[in-house]
Amino acid sequence: MPVLPSLSGSSFDTDIRNRHLIYDYAAQDPHGNPEKWRYEMWFYNDDRIVYAIHGGPMAGRKNFQTATYQCIRPNELWQCNWLEETGTICSLVYDIPRKRITTLLGFSRGHWERNGEAKGDKRNAEDMERWRGLAKIGIQTERTLLSEQADIVEDFRGPGDLEPIEMGWATL
């Protein structure tokens, strides 16, 4: 997938490439009690992301995906977008100086209503097929939109506890 706009001459290498973020959303459980939803994102290279979800209704999901990046302001703001096998549309803005993540997620009906089935690891063929089945539930306009902000609690380079991927592996 081409990077748009081109990253040639951008601050991508210093700002994003190989950067690993662990961040917490301040959320609420079904009873209104505060809870943290921990996510982990590794900006693997200029067209892949690797991530794991450790908290909230999607906890237990490990995935990697083809992504597009665009620089909003060099050394300050970057956007990363991807589409998942479940039909979920993801858009993340990384605010470097404020150590903040802002996201918009468009969960497919199958993914949101049957989130227990959306867990697992993409490297497992059974999980991958189940996720693709979730994308077939509902129609394109039956989406749950979730706009959230998260505080970055760790920022470093490299895989951390996430597993590296091979570029030849299928993404969608």
Accessible surface in RSA format (square Angstrom, percent):
REM  Atomic radii and reference values for relative SASA: ProtOr
REM  Chains: A
REM  Algorithm: Lee & Richards
REM  Probe-radius: 1.40
REM  Slices: 20
REM RES _ NUM      All-atoms   Total-Side   Main-Chain    Non-polar    All polar
REM                ABS   REL    ABS   REL    ABS   REL    ABS   REL    ABS   REL
RES MET A   1   134.69  69.7  81.41  53.9  53.28 126.9  83.70  71.2  50.99  67.6
RES PRO A   2    94.66  69.0  81.87  74.6  12.80  46.5  93.30  77.0   1.36   8.5
RES VAL A   3    29.32  19.3  17.91  16.2  11.41  27.5  18.02  15.7  11.30  30.7
RES LEU A   4   117.48  65.4 111.73  79.9   5.75  14.5 111.74  78.5   5.75  15.5
RES PRO A   5    80.16  58.4  74.29  67.7   5.87  21.4  79.88  66.0   0.28   1.8
RES SER A   6    79.28  67.0  57.51  76.7  21.78  50.2  46.80  99.7  32.48  45.5
RES LEU A   7    26.91  15.0  16.90  12.1  10.02  25.2  17.29  12.1   9.62  25.9
RES SER A   8   103.13  87.1  67.51  90.1  35.61  82.0  41.96  89.4  61.17  85.7
RES GLY A   9    88.59 109.2   0.00   N/A  88.59 109.2  43.34 118.9  45.25 101.3
RES SER A  10    44.04  37.2  11.44  15.3  32.60  75.1  21.62  46.0  22.42  31.4
RES SER A  11    19.65  16.6  10.65  14.2   9.01  20.7  17.76  37.8   1.89   2.6
RES PHE A  12     4.22   2.1   4.22   2.6   0.00   0.0   4.22   2.6   0.00   0.0
RES ASP A  13    89.01  62.4  77.43  77.1  11.58  27.4  29.66  69.8  59.36  59.2
RES THR A  14    95.32  67.8  81.90  83.0  13.41  32.0  83.14 111.7  12.17  18.4
RES ASP A  15     6.28   4.4   6.12   6.1   0.17   0.4   0.17   0.4   6.12   6.1
RES ILE A  16     1.14   0.6   1.14   0.8   0.00   0.0   1.14   0.8   0.00   0.0
RES ARG A  17    86.88  36.5  84.93  43.3   1.96   4.7  38.72  52.9  48.16  29.2
RES ASN A  18    55.39  38.2  55.39  53.5   0.00   0.0  15.69  37.8  39.69  38.4
RES ARG A  19    35.37  14.9  35.37  18.0   0.00   0.0   0.00   0.0  35.37  21.4
RES HIS A  20     0.00   0.0   0.00   0.0   0.00   0.0   0.00   0.0   0.00   0.0
RES LEU A  21     0.01   0.0   0.01   0.0   0.00   0.0   0.01   0.0   0.00   0.0
RES ILE A  22    20.27  11.5  20.27  15.1   0.00   0.0  20.27  14.6   0.00   0.0
RES TYR A  23     3.42   1.6   3.42   1.9   0.00   0.0   0.00   0.0   3.42   4.2
RES ASP A  24    14.81  10.4  12.86  12.8   1.95   4.6   2.30   5.4  12.52  12.5
RES TYR A  25     6.31   2.9   6.31   3.6   0.00   0.0   4.31   3.2   2.01   2.5
RES ALA A  26    76.00  69.9  53.32  82.3  22.68  51.6  55.44  78.1  20.56  54.5
RES ALA A  27    15.01  13.8   3.64   5.6  11.37  25.9  11.03  15.5   3.98  10.6
RES GLN A  28   121.93  68.2 104.82  76.6  17.11  40.7  22.21  47.3  99.72  75.6
RES ASP A  29    33.73  23.6  27.48  27.4   6.25  14.8   8.75  20.6  24.99  24.9
RES PRO A  30   135.49  98.7  90.49  82.5  45.00 163.6 103.91  85.8  31.58 196.3
RES HIS A  31   155.13  84.8 121.32  84.3  33.80  86.5  82.76  85.3  72.37  84.2
RES GLY A  32    39.78  49.1   0.00   N/A  39.78  49.1  22.18  60.9  17.60  39.4
RES ASN A  33    77.55  53.5  77.05  74.5   0.50   1.2  17.14  41.3  60.41  58.4
RES PRO A  34   121.33  88.4 101.01  92.1  20.32  73.9 101.18  83.5  20.15 125.3
RES GLU A  35    64.62  37.1  52.40  39.6  12.21  29.1  27.53  53.2  37.09  30.3
RES LYS A  36   128.89  62.9 109.35  67.1  19.54  46.5  77.05  69.4  51.84  55.2
RES TRP A  37    23.54   9.4  23.54  11.4   0.00   0.0  23.54  12.6   0.00   0.0
RES ARG A  38    88.71  37.2  88.57  45.2   0.13   0.3  26.13  35.7  62.58  37.9
RES TYR A  39    21.39  10.0  21.39  12.2   0.00   0.0  16.13  12.1   5.26   6.5
RES GLU A  40     9.69   5.6   9.26   7.0   0.43   1.0   0.02   0.0   9.66   7.9
RES MET A  41     3.99   2.1   3.99   2.6   0.00   0.0   3.99   3.4   0.00   0.0
RES TRP A  42    10.73   4.3  10.73   5.2   0.00   0.0  10.73   5.7   0.00   0.0
RES PHE A  43     1.41   0.7   1.41   0.9   0.00   0.0   1.41   0.9   0.00   0.0
RES TYR A  44    47.37  22.1  37.79  21.5   9.58  24.9  15.91  12.0  31.46  38.8
RES ASN A  45    25.41  17.5  25.41  24.6   0.00   0.0  10.57  25.4  14.84  14.3
RES ASP A  46    53.20  37.3  53.20  53.0   0.00   0.0   1.09   2.6  52.11  52.0
RES ASP A  47    24.25  17.0  24.25  24.1   0.00   0.0   3.50   8.2  20.75  20.7
RES ARG A  48    25.62  10.8  25.62  13.1   0.00   0.0   0.00   0.0  25.62  15.5
RES ILE A  49     0.00   0.0   0.00   0.0   0.00   0.0   0.00   0.0   0.00   0.0
RES VAL A  50     2.63   1.7   2.63   2.4   0.00   0.0   2.63   2.3   0.00   0.0
RES TYR A  51     7.65   3.6   6.77   3.9   0.88   2.3   6.77   5.1   0.88   1.1
RES ALA A  52     1.54   1.4   1.45   2.2   0.09   0.2   1.45   2.0   0.09   0.2
RES ILE A  53    11.96   6.8   9.31   6.9   2.65   6.4   9.31   6.7   2.65   7.2
RES HIS A  54    95.49  52.2  65.93  45.8  29.56  75.6  47.32  48.8  48.17  56.0
RES GLY A  55    11.30  13.9   0.00   N/A  11.30  13.9  11.04  30.3   0.26   0.6
RES GLY A  56    23.30  28.7   0.00   N/A  23.30  28.7   6.63  18.2  16.67  37.3
RES PRO A  57    41.52  30.3  28.85  26.3  12.67  46.0  41.01  33.9   0.51   3.2
RES MET A  58     2.78   1.4   2.15   1.4   0.63   1.5   2.50   2.1   0.28   0.4
RES ALA A  59    25.62  23.6  23.36  36.0   2.27   5.2  23.54  33.2   2.08   5.5
RES GLY A  60    46.26  57.1   0.00   N/A  46.26  57.1  34.92  95.8  11.34  25.4
RES ARG A  61     1.43   0.6   0.97   0.5   0.46   1.1   0.81   1.1   0.62   0.4
RES LYS A  62    92.97  45.4  92.97  57.0   0.00   0.0  45.51  41.0  47.46  50.6
RES ASN A  63     0.52   0.4   0.00   0.0   0.52   1.3   0.00   0.0   0.52   0.5
RES PHE A  64     6.82   3.4   6.82   4.2   0.00   0.0   6.82   4.1   0.00   0.0
RES GLN A  65     1.80   1.0   1.80   1.3   0.00   0.0   0.67   1.4   1.13   0.9
RES THR A  66    18.18  12.9  14.79  15.0   3.39   8.1  10.88  14.6   7.30  11.0
RES ALA A  67     1.07   1.0   0.00   0.0   1.07   2.4   0.36   0.5   0.71   1.9
RES THR A  68    30.68  21.8  30.51  30.9   0.17   0.4  20.45  27.5  10.23  15.5
RES TYR A  69     1.22   0.6   0.49   0.3   0.73   1.9   1.22   0.9   0.00   0.0
RES GLN A  70    65.44  36.6  65.43  47.8   0.01   0.0   6.13  13.1  59.31  45.0
RES CYS A  71    36.95  28.0  15.12  16.9  21.83  51.3  11.56  29.3  25.39  27.4
RES ILE A  72    82.83  47.1  56.01  41.7  26.82  64.6  60.29  43.4  22.53  61.1
RES ARG A  73   118.81  49.9 118.79  60.6   0.02   0.0  51.57  70.5  67.24  40.8
RES PRO A  74    84.11  61.3  75.11  68.5   8.99  32.7  75.11  62.0   8.99  55.9
RES ASN A  75    88.38  60.9  78.39  75.8   9.98  24.0  27.67  66.6  60.71  58.7
RES GLU A  76    66.94  38.4  66.94  50.6   0.00   0.0  11.04  21.3  55.90  45.6
RES LEU A  77    25.79  14.4  25.79  18.5   0.00   0.0  25.79  18.1   0.00   0.0
RES TRP A  78     2.60   1.0   2.20   1.1   0.40   0.9   2.25   1.2   0.35   0.6
RES GLN A  79    36.66  20.5  36.55  26.7   0.11   0.3   0.53   1.1  36.13  27.4
RES CYS A  80     2.43   1.8   2.30   2.6   0.13   0.3   2.30   5.8   0.13   0.1
RES ASN A  81    41.68  28.7  40.00  38.7   1.68   4.0  22.49  54.1  19.19  18.5
RES TRP A  82    22.37   9.0  11.22   5.4  11.15  26.2  20.70  11.0   1.67   2.7
RES LEU A  83    77.98  43.4  72.82  52.1   5.15  13.0  72.82  51.1   5.15  13.9
RES GLU A  84     8.86   5.1   7.53   5.7   1.33   3.2   0.00   0.0   8.86   7.2
RES GLU A  85     4.92   2.8   0.00   0.0   4.92  11.7   0.57   1.1   4.35   3.6
RES THR A  86     0.00   0.0   0.00   0.0   0.00   0.0   0.00   0.0   0.00   0.0
RES GLY A  87    13.62  16.8   0.00   N/A  13.62  16.8  13.62  37.4   0.00   0.0
RES THR A  88     1.33   0.9   1.33   1.4   0.00   0.0   1.33   1.8   0.00   0.0
RES ILE A  89    90.35  51.4  90.20  67.2   0.15   0.4  90.20  65.0   0.15   0.4
RES CYS A  90     4.80   3.6   4.05   4.5   0.76   1.8   0.07   0.2   4.73   5.1
RES SER A  91    23.10  19.5  21.79  29.1   1.31   3.0  16.41  35.0   6.69   9.4
RES LEU A  92     1.78   1.0   1.78   1.3   0.00   0.0   1.78   1.2   0.00   0.0
RES VAL A  93    37.14  24.4  36.69  33.2   0.45   1.1  36.69  31.9   0.45   1.2
RES TYR A  94     2.07   1.0   2.07   1.2   0.00   0.0   0.68   0.5   1.39   1.7
RES ASP A  95    20.92  14.7  20.92  20.8   0.00   0.0   6.30  14.8  14.62  14.6
RES ILE A  96    30.10  17.1  25.66  19.1   4.44  10.7  25.66  18.5   4.44  12.0
RES PRO A  97    83.42  60.8  49.66  45.3  33.76 122.7  59.89  49.4  23.54 146.3
RES ARG A  98   185.38  77.8 162.10  82.6  23.27  55.4  51.91  70.9 133.47  80.9
RES LYS A  99   123.45  60.2 121.12  74.3   2.33   5.5  64.90  58.4  58.55  62.4
RES ARG A 100    71.71  30.1  71.49  36.4   0.22   0.5  22.38  30.6  49.32  29.9
RES ILE A 101     0.04   0.0   0.04   0.0   0.00   0.0   0.04   0.0   0.00   0.0
RES THR A 102    52.69  37.5  51.71  52.4   0.98   2.3  40.68  54.6  12.01  18.2
RES THR A 103     8.13   5.8   4.11   4.2   4.02   9.6   5.85   7.9   2.28   3.5
RES LEU A 104    81.71  45.5  79.53  56.9   2.18   5.5  79.53  55.9   2.18   5.9
RES LEU A 105    17.52   9.8  17.52  12.5   0.00   0.0  17.52  12.3   0.00   0.0
RES GLY A 106     3.74   4.6   0.00   N/A   3.74   4.6   2.85   7.8   0.89   2.0
RES PHE A 107     6.71   3.4   6.71   4.2   0.00   0.0   6.71   4.1   0.00   0.0
RES SER A 108     6.65   5.6   5.30   7.1   1.35   3.1   6.65  14.2   0.00   0.0
RES ARG A 109    92.16  38.7  88.59  45.2   3.57   8.5  11.94  16.3  80.22  48.6
RES GLY A 110     0.09   0.1   0.00   N/A   0.09   0.1   0.09   0.2   0.00   0.0
RES HIS A 111     2.77   1.5   2.77   1.9   0.00   0.0   2.77   2.9   0.00   0.0
RES TRP A 112    73.32  29.4  69.70  33.7   3.62   8.5  44.39  23.7  28.93  46.9
RES GLU A 113   110.80  63.6  77.29  58.5  33.51  79.8  33.86  65.5  76.94  62.8
RES ARG A 114   110.87  46.6 103.90  53.0   6.97  16.6  38.94  53.2  71.93  43.6
RES ASN A 115    40.13  27.7  38.67  37.4   1.45   3.5   0.07   0.2  40.06  38.7
RES GLY A 116    51.21  63.1   0.00   N/A  51.21  63.1  31.07  85.3  20.13  45.1
RES GLU A 117    59.63  34.2  57.06  43.2   2.57   6.1  29.80  57.6  29.83  24.4
RES ALA A 118     0.65   0.6   0.47   0.7   0.18   0.4   0.53   0.7   0.12   0.3
RES LYS A 119    65.10  31.8  63.79  39.1   1.32   3.1  28.57  25.7  36.53  38.9
RES GLY A 120    21.88  27.0   0.00   N/A  21.88  27.0  21.41  58.8   0.47   1.1
RES ASP A 121    29.80  20.9  29.39  29.3   0.41   1.0  18.62  43.8  11.18  11.1
RES LYS A 122     8.44   4.1   0.85   0.5   7.59  18.1   0.85   0.8   7.59   8.1
RES ARG A 123    74.80  31.4  37.48  19.1  37.32  88.9  39.97  54.6  34.83  21.1
RES ASN A 124    72.26  49.8  63.96  61.8   8.30  20.0  19.86  47.8  52.39  50.6
RES ALA A 125    79.67  73.3  68.12 105.1  11.55  26.3  74.50 104.9   5.17  13.7
RES GLU A 126   128.58  73.8 118.52  89.7  10.06  24.0  44.12  85.3  84.46  69.0
RES ASP A 127    14.26  10.0  14.26  14.2   0.00   0.0   0.00   0.0  14.26  14.2
RES MET A 128    21.57  11.2  21.57  14.3   0.00   0.0  21.57  18.3   0.00   0.0
RES GLU A 129   108.02  62.0 100.43  76.0   7.59  18.1  50.07  96.8  57.95  47.3
RES ARG A 130    73.78  31.0  62.11  31.7  11.67  27.8  47.25  64.6  26.53  16.1
RES TRP A 131     0.00   0.0   0.00   0.0   0.00   0.0   0.00   0.0   0.00   0.0
RES ARG A 132    78.85  33.1  76.93  39.2   1.92   4.6  32.31  44.2  46.54  28.2
RES GLY A 133    31.80  39.2   0.00   N/A  31.80  39.2  26.57  72.9   5.23  11.7
RES LEU A 134     2.98   1.7   2.51   1.8   0.47   1.2   2.51   1.8   0.47   1.3
RES ALA A 135    37.66  34.6  19.20  29.6  18.46  42.0  19.20  27.0  18.46  48.9
RES LYS A 136   168.99  82.4 138.68  85.1  30.31  72.2  92.96  83.7  76.04  81.0
RES ILE A 137    46.28  26.3  38.74  28.9   7.54  18.2  42.91  30.9   3.38   9.2
RES GLY A 138    32.08  39.6   0.00   N/A  32.08  39.6   7.07  19.4  25.01  56.0
RES ILE A 139   119.94  68.3 106.55  79.4  13.39  32.3 114.53  82.5   5.41  14.7
RES GLN A 140   134.05  75.0 124.26  90.8   9.79  23.3  61.90 131.8  72.15  54.7
RES THR A 141   118.82  84.5  88.95  90.2  29.88  71.2  84.32 113.3  34.50  52.2
RES GLU A 142    65.92  37.8  55.41  41.9  10.51  25.0  30.14  58.3  35.78  29.2
RES ARG A 143    59.82  25.1  30.99  15.8  28.83  68.6  20.07  27.4  39.75  24.1
RES THR A 144    44.89  31.9  40.73  41.3   4.15   9.9  26.10  35.1  18.78  28.4
RES LEU A 145   122.89  68.4  95.32  68.2  27.57  69.3  95.38  67.0  27.51  74.0
RES LEU A 146    32.94  18.3  32.25  23.1   0.69   1.7  32.87  23.1   0.07   0.2
RES SER A 147    84.32  71.3  60.07  80.2  24.25  55.9  40.01  85.2  44.32  62.1
RES GLU A 148    47.75  27.4  41.34  31.3   6.41  15.3   8.52  16.5  39.23  32.0
RES GLN A 149    90.11  50.4  76.59  56.0  13.51  32.2  19.38  41.2  70.73  53.6
RES ALA A 150     0.58   0.5   0.00   0.0   0.58   1.3   0.58   0.8   0.00   0.0
RES ASP A 151    70.30  49.2  70.18  69.9   0.12   0.3  22.92  53.9  47.38  47.3
RES ILE A 152    20.47  11.6   2.73   2.0  17.74  42.8   2.73   2.0  17.74  48.1
RES VAL A 153    71.30  46.9  38.86  35.2  32.44  78.2  45.01  39.1  26.28  71.3
RES GLU A 154    83.26  47.8  76.40  57.8   6.85  16.3  30.08  58.2  53.17  43.4
RES ASP A 155    58.95  41.3  27.68  27.6  31.26  73.9  16.11  37.9  42.83  42.7
RES PHE A 156    65.27  32.7  56.36  34.9   8.91  23.2  65.27  39.6   0.00   0.0
RES ARG A 157   111.54  46.8  87.62  44.7  23.92  57.0  54.81  74.9  56.73  34.4
RES GLY A 158     8.75  10.8   0.00   N/A   8.75  10.8   8.75  24.0   0.00   0.0
RES PRO A 159    53.66  39.1  53.66  48.9   0.00   0.0  53.66  44.3   0.00   0.0
RES GLY A 160    45.09  55.6   0.00   N/A  45.09  55.6  21.02  57.7  24.07  53.9
RES ASP A 161   139.95  98.0 109.09 108.6  30.86  73.0  31.91  75.1 108.04 107.7
RES LEU A 162    14.86   8.3   9.52   6.8   5.34  13.4  10.75   7.5   4.11  11.1
RES GLU A 163    85.61  49.1  81.52  61.7   4.09   9.7  34.12  66.0  51.49  42.0
RES PRO A 164    80.77  58.9  72.09  65.7   8.69  31.6  72.37  59.8   8.40  52.2
RES ILE A 165    10.11   5.8   0.29   0.2   9.82  23.7   1.36   1.0   8.76  23.8
RES GLU A 166   110.43  63.4 105.63  79.9   4.80  11.4  37.36  72.3  73.07  59.7
RES MET A 167    86.43  44.8  72.74  48.1  13.69  32.6  73.07  62.1  13.36  17.7
RES GLY A 168    77.66  95.8   0.00   N/A  77.66  95.8  42.48 116.6  35.18  78.8
RES TRP A 169    88.79  35.6  81.73  39.6   7.07  16.6  69.81  37.2  18.99  30.8
RES ALA A 170    70.42  64.8  50.26  77.6  20.16  45.9  61.13  86.1   9.29  24.6
RES THR A 171    18.37  13.1  14.35  14.5   4.02   9.6   0.24   0.3  18.13  27.4
RES LEU A 172   105.28  58.6  62.03  44.4  43.24 108.7  68.25  47.9  37.02  99.6
END  Absolute sums over single chains surface
CHAIN  1 A     8636.7       6843.6       1793.1       4774.4       3862.3
END  Absolute sums over all chains
TOTAL          8636.7       6843.6       1793.1       4774.4       3862.3
